[in-house]
């Protein structure tokens, strides 16, 4: 069966590199970790906090005070990125059918930090001091609703709280609804803002965080023999997706094509990936089959690469399992080494980064990868970016709960 091709006509993001896709591209070219010390809070029984923060985010420059009051920082990132992506695509100038335009928002934690802060207010000061906007401020998906109100979008407005694959889930759903012609336009992406006392404390207690924070810029080191845990990041991103024929008809600028998507589940453990990586590798195979490209056409892999001992090792198993000997010829990058782990927003941010890099003919390097773990025997991009003309790339992610996603992006 011949399905319609799905392309990306708008791209924007808010990341630790700054506001906009060009800032992200610049950071990926430099290849240096953006991790720094966090001065806004400290936690008595954890190492000094470090993270990868969005610098100088000015919500007032892109949204009104009523929107700001109703949104957690995570939601502000999504609304800002959504508006920026819509403007970048110029889709509204084409007067799309707003009843067949959808918004697909992904966030692992959404407004959880605001909920926890308000709970503290409730306990310490009583219900009379609770913020009246909390009923929506703490709700996952409210940013997508406010974006719909801004542009009078009447199609589906969906939210996905699916761990680290939340924004991938949003893109997956948008892709299939566009293919099925249930909608004509999709604004898809995600956001996260986990760098605060509440969320940092939770992740610290889980033991997933890097304990070696004396030298923040060196803390996140995916696939390195000395890696010891993830570093939290924050941000958000959105893309505008359309069917190719519609994009060509309105003479839109096309950044790339989403040629294949897939999702699988380990059904193994709530927090640990499946040891033999069968479902991770099956997910990649499904995405490649869905895209109808050859394995040889994969120019690089944007790995999940969290810098945790278990995830990096098992992800390496998955990649070797599906690509076999050819894995040694495929460059592998890990953008979390530069940007940190933005949880539910990681797929959209790394997808945008990958598209920008592909269109600029290079593969981003992995920051701080100095000595490769022998159990992670892949062709990693080390020490400097790799100049390469790329036809397509694969982005793969995984999450607590055993959820796996893979997306194939093709140059247009």
NORMO-V476093 format. One record per helix or strand of 2 or more residues. SS is the DSSP state (2 for helix, 1 for strand). FROM is the first residue (numbers start at 0). TO is the last residue. If there is no record, write none. Layout:
# NORMO-V476093
SS;FROM;TO
SS;FROM;TO
This chain:
# NORMO-V476093
1;5;14
1;17;18
2;20;29
1;35;36
1;49;51
2;58;60
2;64;68
2;72;88
2;90;93
2;97;99
1;100;105
2;111;124
2;126;128
2;133;136
2;141;150
1;156;159
2;162;178
1;184;192
2;196;205
2;215;217
1;231;242
2;243;248
1;255;264
2;277;290
2;294;296
1;297;301
2;308;328
1;330;332
2;335;338
2;342;358
1;361;362
1;378;379
1;385;386
1;391;398
1;402;409
